Structure formats: C-alpha cells, structure tokens
Amino acid sequence: MFDFRPDPAQPKPETYRQLCDAADALTAGERDAVANMANVAALMWEFLPELNWAGFYRMDRSVSGGELVLGPFAGRPACIRIPLGKGVCGAAAATGESQLVEDVHAFPGHIACDAASRSELVVPVIRDGDVVAVIDLDSPALARFDVEDRAGIEALAALLSSRI
Ligand code: SME
C-alpha cells in the first residue's frame, strides 16, 4: 500500500525532505498520536540506513517532575522508563535541545538498551514550549549521525509537534 524507496545515493537533505513529505502525508488526516508515532517510526526505519533502533519516548507528566516512557518504535525491545536528565534521551528531554552523540561510550550516563549501539541522535518534540516527546535514533556504526541528520530530524519533529 505504501512503498517508499529512497535512493541510497542521494544527498541526505533530499532523503529527509522525502521522509518529511511521507510523514506529512501519513499523519495529516489522523488525530491519534500513537498511530502517527507508529507510522513515523516505521518511516524512519525504512528511509534511514544503518539504524538498530528508531522511535519515540513520550513525556509522562503524571510522574512528579516528568519522566520519559517508551513509545512506538522499530527495532529491539528497549528500556521502558527514563528519568529526565538520564542518558541521551533524558538529556534531550531535560534541556529541550537535540543530542548528537558520535560515540555513546563517551557520553556520561548513556543508557545501553542494546549493547550494539555506538552512536545516537535524540531530538525533542516541542509543543507550546514543552517537550512532549523525543525522537531517538540509534546506530551500530560510530559517528553515524551528523548535522544534516540533526537538521532533518528537527524538521520532522517540528512537523509532528501538533500531531502526536
Ligand atoms: N540510549 C538511550 C536509551 C534509549 S535506547 O537507545 C532505545 C539513552 O541513553 O537515553
């Protein structure tokens, strides 16, 4: 039904433009946040090479001070809850700033859900000034992510702000 085939040789910004267009098309008419996150996790998995995890952690404000809880993803089963400020995801959620980590072993407090992970990109999804979720990408390759990946996922996060 949906068949996305990004050209592996094309420049990264073009891949992210196509990914955002596909995410826009899939989420525009749907108001269920879980359905939208599930489809976007699947899209990231299809569009982006060299990943071993792609998905969402959502902000759970029912916990005092807030806490991240696992959302829709593609990849291996993962840690369920992450306190704010802990690990790469918790740092992104606590600061509201993207975290681009070339070597997770060098990141203080990195949470190893999968020992195979070597690099990571986490981008907060912000709505009305609050972090409502983070997008997390993991790779078994060292320094898999660069500033073009960060810009692409930040554009995706902005698109999803009102849809998840
Ligand atoms: N490595 C992350 C935890 C989430 S998993 O990678 C899916 C972190 O340090 O926050």
Backbone and ligand atoms as CSV (ligand in chain L), in Angstrom:
chain,resi,resn,atom,element,x,y,z
A,1,MET,N,N,0.835,-1.199,0.000
A,1,MET,CA,C,0.000,0.000,0.000
A,1,MET,C,C,0.873,1.254,0.000
A,2,PHE,N,N,1.799,1.320,0.954
A,2,PHE,CA,C,2.766,2.416,0.933
A,2,PHE,C,C,4.121,1.832,0.581
A,3,ASP,N,N,4.750,2.380,-0.437
A,3,ASP,CA,C,6.035,1.840,-0.874
A,3,ASP,C,C,7.003,2.999,-1.060
A,4,PHE,N,N,7.870,3.183,-0.079
A,4,PHE,CA,C,8.823,4.288,-0.136
A,4,PHE,C,C,10.193,3.723,-0.452
A,5,ARG,N,N,10.812,4.225,-1.494
A,5,ARG,CA,C,12.123,3.714,-1.877
A,5,ARG,C,C,13.096,4.865,-2.087
A,6,PRO,N,N,13.646,5.403,-1.015
A,6,PRO,CA,C,14.614,6.481,-1.191
A,6,PRO,C,C,15.867,5.957,-1.885
A,7,ASP,N,N,16.435,6.789,-2.728
A,7,ASP,CA,C,17.660,6.433,-3.447
A,7,ASP,C,C,18.825,6.505,-2.455
A,8,PRO,N,N,19.516,5.391,-2.183
A,8,PRO,CA,C,20.599,5.413,-1.189
A,8,PRO,C,C,21.758,6.332,-1.570
A,9,ALA,N,N,21.835,6.706,-2.865
A,9,ALA,CA,C,22.952,7.551,-3.318
A,9,ALA,C,C,22.630,9.043,-3.239
A,10,GLN,N,N,21.384,9.392,-2.942
A,10,GLN,CA,C,21.024,10.815,-2.974
A,10,GLN,C,C,21.529,11.531,-1.714
A,11,PRO,N,N,21.686,12.868,-1.798
A,11,PRO,CA,C,22.161,13.617,-0.631
A,11,PRO,C,C,21.179,13.485,0.539
A,12,LYS,N,N,21.726,13.539,1.759
A,12,LYS,CA,C,20.877,13.367,2.953
A,12,LYS,C,C,19.716,14.356,3.016
A,13,PRO,N,N,19.941,15.644,2.699
A,13,PRO,CA,C,18.803,16.573,2.808
A,13,PRO,C,C,17.617,16.155,1.934
A,14,GLU,N,N,17.899,15.555,0.785
A,14,GLU,CA,C,16.821,15.091,-0.085
A,14,GLU,C,C,16.088,13.910,0.563
A,15,THR,N,N,16.836,13.013,1.191
A,15,THR,CA,C,16.200,11.889,1.891
A,15,THR,C,C,15.284,12.409,2.998
A,16,TYR,N,N,15.761,13.400,3.753
A,16,TYR,CA,C,14.928,13.936,4.843
A,16,TYR,C,C,13.728,14.706,4.302
A,17,ARG,N,N,13.888,15.360,3.145
A,17,ARG,CA,C,12.737,16.049,2.549
A,17,ARG,C,C,11.652,15.024,2.190
A,18,GLN,N,N,12.083,13.905,1.603
A,18,GLN,CA,C,11.125,12.848,1.236
A,18,GLN,C,C,10.502,12.222,2.480
A,19,LEU,N,N,11.339,12.020,3.519
A,19,LEU,CA,C,10.824,11.450,4.767
A,19,LEU,C,C,9.767,12.366,5.386
A,20,CYS,N,N,10.041,13.655,5.407
A,20,CYS,CA,C,9.072,14.613,5.966
A,20,CYS,C,C,7.804,14.672,5.121
A,21,ASP,N,N,7.949,14.615,3.807
A,21,ASP,CA,C,6.757,14.618,2.940
A,21,ASP,C,C,5.898,13.380,3.224
A,22,ALA,N,N,6.554,12.228,3.359
A,22,ALA,CA,C,5.818,10.985,3.626
A,22,ALA,C,C,5.148,11.044,5.002
A,23,ALA,N,N,5.880,11.564,5.990
A,23,ALA,CA,C,5.312,11.690,7.343
A,23,ALA,C,C,4.138,12.658,7.337
A,24,ASP,N,N,4.263,13.735,6.582
A,24,ASP,CA,C,3.176,14.713,6.476
A,24,ASP,C,C,1.937,14.044,5.880
A,25,ALA,N,N,2.146,13.309,4.790
A,25,ALA,CA,C,1.013,12.666,4.119
A,25,ALA,C,C,0.342,11.631,5.029
A,26,LEU,N,N,1.148,10.886,5.796
A,26,LEU,CA,C,0.587,9.811,6.619
A,26,LEU,C,C,-0.096,10.315,7.888
A,27,THR,N,N,0.306,11.475,8.388
A,27,THR,CA,C,-0.222,11.934,9.678
A,27,THR,C,C,-1.249,13.064,9.548
A,28,ALA,N,N,-1.335,13.675,8.368
A,28,ALA,CA,C,-2.171,14.873,8.223
A,28,ALA,C,C,-3.626,14.630,8.605
A,29,GLY,N,N,-4.165,13.475,8.221
A,29,GLY,CA,C,-5.595,13.251,8.443
A,29,GLY,C,C,-5.910,12.432,9.676
A,30,GLU,N,N,-4.922,12.198,10.545
A,30,GLU,CA,C,-5.139,11.322,11.697
A,30,GLU,C,C,-4.833,12.059,12.994
A,31,ARG,N,N,-5.758,11.994,13.964
A,31,ARG,CA,C,-5.523,12.716,15.217
A,31,ARG,C,C,-5.048,11.797,16.340
A,32,ASP,N,N,-4.904,10.483,16.070
A,32,ASP,CA,C,-4.422,9.585,17.125
A,32,ASP,C,C,-2.889,9.621,17.174
A,33,ALA,N,N,-2.355,10.038,18.317
A,33,ALA,CA,C,-0.912,10.236,18.452
A,33,ALA,C,C,-0.143,8.931,18.306
A,34,VAL,N,N,-0.665,7.843,18.883
A,34,VAL,CA,C,0.048,6.562,18.813
A,34,VAL,C,C,0.128,6.079,17.370
A,35,ALA,N,N,-0.966,6.202,16.637
A,35,ALA,CA,C,-0.959,5.787,15.223
A,35,ALA,C,C,0.067,6.605,14.446
A,36,ASN,N,N,0.126,7.894,14.685
A,36,ASN,CA,C,1.068,8.740,13.954
A,36,ASN,C,C,2.514,8.429,14.320
A,37,MET,N,N,2.796,8.229,15.606
A,37,MET,CA,C,4.169,7.879,16.003
A,37,MET,C,C,4.561,6.517,15.430
A,38,ALA,N,N,3.634,5.572,15.409
A,38,ALA,CA,C,3.935,4.235,14.887
A,38,ALA,C,C,4.304,4.309,13.404
A,39,ASN,N,N,3.545,5.061,12.635
A,39,ASN,CA,C,3.864,5.164,11.209
A,39,ASN,C,C,5.166,5.918,10.974
A,40,VAL,N,N,5.432,6.946,11.772
A,40,VAL,CA,C,6.675,7.697,11.582
A,40,VAL,C,C,7.886,6.858,12.012
A,41,ALA,N,N,7.746,6.060,13.056
A,41,ALA,CA,C,8.850,5.152,13.435
A,41,ALA,C,C,9.149,4.198,12.275
A,42,ALA,N,N,8.102,3.667,11.671
A,42,ALA,CA,C,8.292,2.753,10.528
A,42,ALA,C,C,8.934,3.476,9.345
A,43,LEU,N,N,8.518,4.726,9.121
A,43,LEU,CA,C,9.115,5.506,8.017
A,43,LEU,C,C,10.598,5.749,8.248
A,44,MET,N,N,10.980,6.138,9.470
A,44,MET,CA,C,12.403,6.391,9.764
A,44,MET,C,C,13.200,5.113,9.518
A,45,TRP,N,N,12.643,3.995,9.928
A,45,TRP,CA,C,13.305,2.688,9.761
A,45,TRP,C,C,13.513,2.373,8.284
A,46,GLU,N,N,12.529,2.738,7.449
A,46,GLU,CA,C,12.633,2.456,6.011
A,46,GLU,C,C,13.557,3.429,5.287
A,47,PHE,N,N,13.538,4.695,5.702
A,47,PHE,CA,C,14.276,5.727,4.967
A,47,PHE,C,C,15.754,5.817,5.355
A,48,LEU,N,N,16.078,5.485,6.596
A,48,LEU,CA,C,17.413,5.813,7.102
A,48,LEU,C,C,18.242,4.548,7.270
A,49,PRO,N,N,19.385,4.469,6.596
A,49,PRO,CA,C,20.231,3.274,6.671
A,49,PRO,C,C,21.029,3.210,7.967
A,50,GLU,N,N,21.521,2.038,8.278
A,50,GLU,CA,C,22.453,1.810,9.401
A,50,GLU,C,C,21.856,2.162,10.761
A,51,LEU,N,N,20.590,1.806,10.976
A,51,LEU,CA,C,19.977,2.021,12.291
A,51,LEU,C,C,19.766,0.677,12.978
A,52,ASN,N,N,19.823,0.662,14.304
A,52,ASN,CA,C,19.348,-0.518,15.022
A,52,ASN,C,C,18.164,-0.193,15.944
A,53,TRP,N,N,17.757,1.082,15.954
A,53,TRP,CA,C,16.549,1.473,16.707
A,53,TRP,C,C,16.080,2.822,16.196
A,54,ALA,N,N,14.773,2.975,16.054
A,54,ALA,CA,C,14.198,4.254,15.623
A,54,ALA,C,C,12.825,4.385,16.253
A,55,GLY,N,N,12.629,5.426,17.047
A,55,GLY,CA,C,11.307,5.554,17.641
A,55,GLY,C,C,11.164,6.736,18.567
A,56,PHE,N,N,10.184,6.603,19.461
A,56,PHE,CA,C,9.759,7.705,20.318
A,56,PHE,C,C,9.790,7.317,21.786
A,57,TYR,N,N,10.158,8.282,22.618
A,57,TYR,CA,C,9.829,8.256,24.044
A,57,TYR,C,C,8.912,9.442,24.289
A,58,ARG,N,N,7.850,9.226,25.057
A,58,ARG,CA,C,6.871,10.285,25.334
A,58,ARG,C,C,7.061,10.826,26.748
A,59,MET,N,N,6.733,12.085,26.940
A,59,MET,CA,C,6.798,12.680,28.272
A,59,MET,C,C,5.589,12.225,29.086
A,60,ASP,N,N,5.845,11.662,30.261
A,60,ASP,CA,C,4.777,11.264,31.177
A,60,ASP,C,C,4.756,12.269,32.317
A,61,ARG,N,N,3.814,13.186,32.268
A,61,ARG,CA,C,3.736,14.249,33.284
A,61,ARG,C,C,2.988,13.779,34.524
A,62,SER,N,N,2.465,12.541,34.517
A,62,SER,CA,C,1.781,12.034,35.717
A,62,SER,C,C,2.801,11.682,36.798
A,63,VAL,N,N,4.060,11.524,36.383
A,63,VAL,CA,C,5.143,11.278,37.334
A,63,VAL,C,C,5.674,12.630,37.796
A,64,SER,N,N,5.906,12.768,39.099
A,64,SER,CA,C,6.382,14.041,39.639
A,64,SER,C,C,7.649,14.506,38.919
A,65,GLY,N,N,7.629,15.699,38.372
A,65,GLY,CA,C,8.786,16.238,37.661
A,65,GLY,C,C,8.883,15.774,36.222
A,66,GLY,N,N,8.085,14.771,35.842
A,66,GLY,CA,C,8.104,14.257,34.476
A,66,GLY,C,C,9.098,13.119,34.293
A,67,GLU,N,N,8.793,12.258,33.360
A,67,GLU,CA,C,9.640,11.092,33.066
A,67,GLU,C,C,9.332,10.660,31.641
A,68,LEU,N,N,10.341,10.105,30.951
A,68,LEU,CA,C,10.078,9.588,29.602
A,68,LEU,C,C,9.582,8.148,29.696
A,69,VAL,N,N,8.634,7.827,28.833
A,69,VAL,CA,C,8.139,6.449,28.753
A,69,VAL,C,C,8.158,6.019,27.287
A,70,LEU,N,N,8.491,4.772,27.081
A,70,LEU,CA,C,8.659,4.220,25.729
A,70,LEU,C,C,7.401,4.424,24.880
A,71,GLY,N,N,7.609,4.827,23.644
A,71,GLY,CA,C,6.519,4.974,22.679
A,71,GLY,C,C,6.738,4.045,21.497
A,72,PRO,N,N,6.002,4.257,20.412
A,72,PRO,CA,C,6.148,3.411,19.231
A,72,PRO,C,C,7.567,3.457,18.655
A,73,PHE,N,N,8.040,2.312,18.188
A,73,PHE,CA,C,9.409,2.239,17.678
A,73,PHE,C,C,9.561,1.076,16.708
A,74,ALA,N,N,10.694,1.047,16.013
A,74,ALA,CA,C,11.125,-0.113,15.239
A,74,ALA,C,C,12.484,-0.515,15.783
A,75,GLY,N,N,12.709,-1.811,15.912
A,75,GLY,CA,C,13.976,-2.295,16.458
A,75,GLY,C,C,13.731,-3.245,17.608
A,76,ARG,N,N,14.757,-3.466,18.423
A,76,ARG,CA,C,14.657,-4.430,19.522
A,76,ARG,C,C,13.931,-3.825,20.717
A,77,PRO,N,N,13.323,-4.669,21.556
A,77,PRO,CA,C,12.696,-4.149,22.774
A,77,PRO,C,C,13.677,-3.276,23.554
A,78,ALA,N,N,13.138,-2.213,24.194
A,78,ALA,CA,C,14.010,-1.185,24.777
A,78,ALA,C,C,13.615,-0.868,26.209
A,79,CYS,N,N,14.457,-0.083,26.877
A,79,CYS,CA,C,14.186,0.408,28.218
A,79,CYS,C,C,12.830,1.120,28.219
A,80,ILE,N,N,12.032,0.911,29.251
A,80,ILE,CA,C,10.663,1.450,29.242
A,80,ILE,C,C,10.612,2.885,29.780
A,81,ARG,N,N,11.254,3.127,30.917
A,81,ARG,CA,C,11.178,4.460,31.530
A,81,ARG,C,C,12.570,5.066,31.706
A,82,ILE,N,N,12.687,6.362,31.397
A,82,ILE,CA,C,13.963,7.074,31.508
A,82,ILE,C,C,13.720,8.372,32.275
A,83,PRO,N,N,14.350,8.543,33.443
A,83,PRO,CA,C,14.192,9.801,34.182
A,83,PRO,C,C,14.776,10.977,33.400
A,84,LEU,N,N,14.190,12.158,33.583
A,84,LEU,CA,C,14.724,13.362,32.925
A,84,LEU,C,C,16.159,13.583,33.375
A,85,GLY,N,N,17.017,13.922,32.430
A,85,GLY,CA,C,18.419,14.164,32.744
A,85,GLY,C,C,19.276,12.916,32.679
A,86,LYS,N,N,18.652,11.732,32.553
A,86,LYS,CA,C,19.440,10.489,32.484
A,86,LYS,C,C,19.608,10.046,31.029
A,87,GLY,N,N,20.815,9.646,30.693
A,87,GLY,CA,C,21.077,9.141,29.353
A,87,GLY,C,C,20.922,10.217,28.290
A,88,VAL,N,N,21.015,9.794,27.045
A,88,VAL,CA,C,20.940,10.744,25.929
A,88,VAL,C,C,19.506,11.262,25.778
A,89,CYS,N,N,18.546,10.362,25.899
A,89,CYS,CA,C,17.137,10.777,25.774
A,89,CYS,C,C,16.756,11.722,26.901
A,90,GLY,N,N,17.153,11.377,28.121
A,90,GLY,CA,C,16.819,12.222,29.264
A,90,GLY,C,C,17.474,13.587,29.182
A,91,ALA,N,N,18.663,13.657,28.577
A,91,ALA,CA,C,19.336,14.953,28.387
A,91,ALA,C,C,18.564,15.813,27.391
A,92,ALA,N,N,18.105,15.217,26.299
A,92,ALA,CA,C,17.331,15.965,25.300
A,92,ALA,C,C,16.020,16.463,25.904
A,93,ALA,N,N,15.377,15.605,26.694
A,93,ALA,CA,C,14.089,15.985,27.297
A,93,ALA,C,C,14.276,17.077,28.346
A,94,ALA,N,N,15.354,16.995,29.122
A,94,ALA,CA,C,15.573,17.964,30.200
A,94,ALA,C,C,15.993,19.332,29.669
A,95,THR,N,N,16.753,19.336,28.577
A,95,THR,CA,C,17.278,20.609,28.053
A,95,THR,C,C,16.431,21.186,26.921
A,96,GLY,N,N,15.628,20.328,26.274
A,96,GLY,CA,C,14.890,20.770,25.089
A,96,GLY,C,C,15.788,20.936,23.886
A,97,GLU,N,N,17.007,20.371,23.957
A,97,GLU,CA,C,17.967,20.513,22.856
A,97,GLU,C,C,18.363,19.150,22.293
A,98,SER,N,N,18.570,19.114,20.987
A,98,SER,CA,C,18.984,17.877,20.324
A,98,SER,C,C,20.334,17.407,20.850
A,99,GLN,N,N,20.495,16.096,20.903
A,99,GLN,CA,C,21.743,15.493,21.356
A,99,GLN,C,C,22.294,14.640,20.218
A,100,LEU,N,N,23.466,15.056,19.713
A,100,LEU,CA,C,24.135,14.334,18.624
A,100,LEU,C,C,25.374,13.684,19.230
A,101,VAL,N,N,25.348,12.350,19.351
A,101,VAL,CA,C,26.400,11.646,20.093
A,101,VAL,C,C,27.151,10.715,19.145
A,102,GLU,N,N,28.399,11.073,18.851
A,102,GLU,CA,C,29.185,10.282,17.897
A,102,GLU,C,C,29.597,8.931,18.486
A,103,ASP,N,N,29.854,8.916,19.808
A,103,ASP,CA,C,30.283,7.674,20.465
A,103,ASP,C,C,29.559,7.581,21.807
A,104,VAL,N,N,28.584,6.695,21.874
A,104,VAL,CA,C,27.776,6.625,23.102
A,104,VAL,C,C,28.610,6.205,24.316
A,105,HIS,N,N,29.715,5.508,24.085
A,105,HIS,CA,C,30.549,5.081,25.211
A,105,HIS,C,C,31.220,6.278,25.894
A,106,ALA,N,N,31.313,7.378,25.159
A,106,ALA,CA,C,31.930,8.584,25.726
A,106,ALA,C,C,30.892,9.528,26.330
A,107,PHE,N,N,29.598,9.165,26.268
A,107,PHE,CA,C,28.542,10.041,26.800
A,107,PHE,C,C,28.257,9.637,28.240
A,108,PRO,N,N,28.477,10.535,29.195
A,108,PRO,CA,C,28.265,10.175,30.600
A,108,PRO,C,C,26.801,9.783,30.852
A,109,GLY,N,N,26.588,8.599,31.405
A,109,GLY,CA,C,25.236,8.174,31.764
A,109,GLY,C,C,24.447,7.564,30.627
A,110,HIS,N,N,25.097,7.328,29.490
A,110,HIS,CA,C,24.383,6.689,28.383
A,110,HIS,C,C,23.722,5.397,28.858
A,111,ILE,N,N,22.458,5.201,28.425
A,111,ILE,CA,C,21.717,4.002,28.822
A,111,ILE,C,C,21.799,3.000,27.675
A,112,ALA,N,N,22.438,1.878,27.926
A,112,ALA,CA,C,22.647,0.887,26.857
A,112,ALA,C,C,21.487,-0.091,26.822
A,113,CYS,N,N,20.447,0.249,26.041
A,113,CYS,CA,C,19.326,-0.686,25.846
A,113,CYS,C,C,19.804,-1.840,24.966
A,114,ASP,N,N,20.696,-1.546,24.042
A,114,ASP,CA,C,21.233,-2.554,23.124
A,114,ASP,C,C,22.751,-2.334,23.091
A,115,ALA,N,N,23.493,-3.343,23.495
A,115,ALA,CA,C,24.953,-3.206,23.570
A,115,ALA,C,C,25.565,-2.922,22.205
A,116,ALA,N,N,24.817,-3.183,21.133
A,116,ALA,CA,C,25.359,-2.959,19.787
A,116,ALA,C,C,25.382,-1.480,19.409
A,117,SER,N,N,24.643,-0.638,20.119
A,117,SER,CA,C,24.563,0.776,19.746
A,117,SER,C,C,25.906,1.472,19.964
A,118,ARG,N,N,26.323,2.264,18.952
A,118,ARG,CA,C,27.583,3.005,19.077
A,118,ARG,C,C,27.398,4.511,18.944
A,119,SER,N,N,26.376,4.942,18.190
A,119,SER,CA,C,26.111,6.381,18.084
A,119,SER,C,C,24.604,6.612,18.148
A,120,GLU,N,N,24.235,7.871,18.460
A,120,GLU,CA,C,22.823,8.137,18.757
A,120,GLU,C,C,22.480,9.595,18.435
A,121,LEU,N,N,21.243,9.806,17.999
A,121,LEU,CA,C,20.705,11.149,17.776
A,121,LEU,C,C,19.348,11.225,18.456
A,122,VAL,N,N,19.178,12.182,19.347
A,122,VAL,CA,C,17.893,12.362,20.029
A,122,VAL,C,C,17.440,13.809,19.846
A,123,VAL,N,N,16.208,13.974,19.360
A,123,VAL,CA,C,15.659,15.299,19.065
A,123,VAL,C,C,14.338,15.470,19.826
A,124,PRO,N,N,14.205,16.547,20.595
A,124,PRO,CA,C,12.947,16.749,21.310
A,124,PRO,C,C,11.832,17.212,20.374
A,125,VAL,N,N,10.621,16.790,20.696
A,125,VAL,CA,C,9.421,17.305,20.019
A,125,VAL,C,C,8.781,18.288,21.004
A,126,ILE,N,N,8.687,19.552,20.578
A,126,ILE,CA,C,8.256,20.619,21.481
A,126,ILE,C,C,6.914,21.181,21.022
A,127,ARG,N,N,5.971,21.260,21.969
A,127,ARG,CA,C,4.665,21.854,21.661
A,127,ARG,C,C,4.364,22.919,22.708
A,128,ASP,N,N,4.085,24.135,22.249
A,128,ASP,CA,C,3.781,25.249,23.160
A,128,ASP,C,C,4.860,25.397,24.237
A,129,GLY,N,N,6.110,25.211,23.849
A,129,GLY,CA,C,7.220,25.415,24.761
A,129,GLY,C,C,7.556,24.228,25.649
A,130,ASP,N,N,6.751,23.177,25.582
A,130,ASP,CA,C,7.015,21.995,26.420
A,130,ASP,C,C,7.494,20.822,25.572
A,131,VAL,N,N,8.440,20.032,26.123
A,131,VAL,CA,C,8.854,18.799,25.467
A,131,VAL,C,C,7.746,17.767,25.678
A,132,VAL,N,N,7.149,17.298,24.585
A,132,VAL,CA,C,6.076,16.294,24.699
A,132,VAL,C,C,6.576,14.893,24.359
A,133,ALA,N,N,7.724,14.806,23.694
A,133,ALA,CA,C,8.291,13.507,23.308
A,133,ALA,C,C,9.715,13.750,22.832
A,134,VAL,N,N,10.458,12.670,22.632
A,134,VAL,CA,C,11.731,12.773,21.908
A,134,VAL,C,C,11.734,11.716,20.813
A,135,ILE,N,N,12.405,12.051,19.724
A,135,ILE,CA,C,12.675,11.084,18.654
A,135,ILE,C,C,14.083,10.555,18.894
A,136,ASP,N,N,14.231,9.228,18.933
A,136,ASP,CA,C,15.525,8.614,19.236
A,136,ASP,C,C,15.939,7.717,18.073
A,137,LEU,N,N,17.145,7.945,17.571
A,137,LEU,CA,C,17.733,7.071,16.546
A,137,LEU,C,C,19.031,6.499,17.090
A,138,ASP,N,N,19.218,5.191,16.950
A,138,ASP,CA,C,20.445,4.523,17.375
A,138,ASP,C,C,21.075,3.826,16.186
A,139,SER,N,N,22.408,3.759,16.206
A,139,SER,CA,C,23.122,3.075,15.120
A,139,SER,C,C,24.245,2.212,15.695
A,140,PRO,N,N,24.507,1.070,15.068
A,140,PRO,CA,C,25.667,0.259,15.471
A,140,PRO,C,C,26.970,0.821,14.922
A,141,ALA,N,N,26.887,1.877,14.074
A,141,ALA,CA,C,28.094,2.484,13.487
A,141,ALA,C,C,28.516,3.701,14.304
A,142,LEU,N,N,29.808,3.839,14.503
A,142,LEU,CA,C,30.362,5.009,15.180
A,142,LEU,C,C,30.125,6.253,14.315
A,143,ALA,N,N,29.724,7.361,14.942
A,143,ALA,CA,C,29.537,8.638,14.225
A,143,ALA,C,C,28.622,8.496,13.007
A,144,ARG,N,N,27.558,7.728,13.159
A,144,ARG,CA,C,26.597,7.539,12.051
A,144,ARG,C,C,25.856,8.841,11.717
A,145,PHE,N,N,25.641,9.707,12.738
A,145,PHE,CA,C,24.795,10.885,12.546
A,145,PHE,C,C,25.641,12.160,12.493
A,146,ASP,N,N,25.196,13.111,11.638
A,146,ASP,CA,C,25.898,14.389,11.544
A,146,ASP,C,C,24.876,15.529,11.588
A,147,VAL,N,N,25.336,16.741,11.316
A,147,VAL,CA,C,24.443,17.899,11.433
A,147,VAL,C,C,23.307,17.860,10.407
A,148,GLU,N,N,23.518,17.185,9.289
A,148,GLU,CA,C,22.425,17.051,8.312
A,148,GLU,C,C,21.332,16.134,8.845
A,149,ASP,N,N,21.733,15.060,9.530
A,149,ASP,CA,C,20.731,14.201,10.164
A,149,ASP,C,C,19.976,14.986,11.242
A,150,ARG,N,N,20.725,15.745,12.019
A,150,ARG,CA,C,20.078,16.516,13.091
A,150,ARG,C,C,19.068,17.505,12.509
A,151,ALA,N,N,19.452,18.219,11.448
A,151,ALA,CA,C,18.532,19.177,10.822
A,151,ALA,C,C,17.304,18.468,10.255
A,152,GLY,N,N,17.513,17.302,9.674
A,152,GLY,CA,C,16.399,16.558,9.082
A,152,GLY,C,C,15.412,16.074,10.138
A,153,ILE,N,N,15.935,15.541,11.242
A,153,ILE,CA,C,15.043,15.036,12.298
A,153,ILE,C,C,14.404,16.205,13.048
A,154,GLU,N,N,15.099,17.324,13.148
A,154,GLU,CA,C,14.472,18.509,13.775
A,154,GLU,C,C,13.300,19.005,12.915
A,155,ALA,N,N,13.435,18.936,11.601
A,155,ALA,CA,C,12.312,19.319,10.725
A,155,ALA,C,C,11.142,18.352,10.916
A,156,LEU,N,N,11.457,17.074,11.062
A,156,LEU,CA,C,10.411,16.065,11.301
A,156,LEU,C,C,9.719,16.324,12.641
A,157,ALA,N,N,10.510,16.634,13.669
A,157,ALA,CA,C,9.947,16.919,14.996
A,157,ALA,C,C,9.020,18.125,14.955
A,158,ALA,N,N,9.407,19.152,14.199
A,158,ALA,CA,C,8.559,20.339,14.090
A,158,ALA,C,C,7.236,20.012,13.407
A,159,LEU,N,N,7.314,19.174,12.384
A,159,LEU,CA,C,6.107,18.749,11.674
A,159,LEU,C,C,5.154,17.985,12.611
A,160,LEU,N,N,5.743,17.156,13.486
A,160,LEU,CA,C,4.928,16.275,14.331
A,160,LEU,C,C,4.411,16.960,15.586
A,161,SER,N,N,4.922,18.131,15.869
A,161,SER,CA,C,4.609,18.818,17.126
A,161,SER,C,C,3.116,18.832,17.461
A,162,SER,N,N,2.291,19.082,16.472
A,162,SER,CA,C,0.843,19.184,16.728
A,162,SER,C,C,0.106,17.898,16.360
A,163,ARG,N,N,0.868,16.816,16.048
A,163,ARG,CA,C,0.216,15.599,15.545
A,163,ARG,C,C,0.457,14.375,16.409
A,164,ILE,N,N,1.178,14.561,17.523
A,164,ILE,CA,C,1.422,13.411,18.395
A,164,ILE,C,C,1.048,13.772,19.832
L,1,SME,N1,N,20.400,5.005,24.717
L,1,SME,C1,C,19.288,5.804,25.169
L,1,SME,C2,C,18.199,4.939,25.738
L,1,SME,C3,C,17.121,4.601,24.784
L,1,SME,S1,S,17.544,3.377,23.716
L,1,SME,O1,O,18.720,3.710,22.986
L,1,SME,C4,C,16.313,2.927,22.727
L,1,SME,C5,C,19.762,6.831,26.187
L,1,SME,O2,O,20.903,6.831,26.612
L,1,SME,O3,O,18.933,7.659,26.575
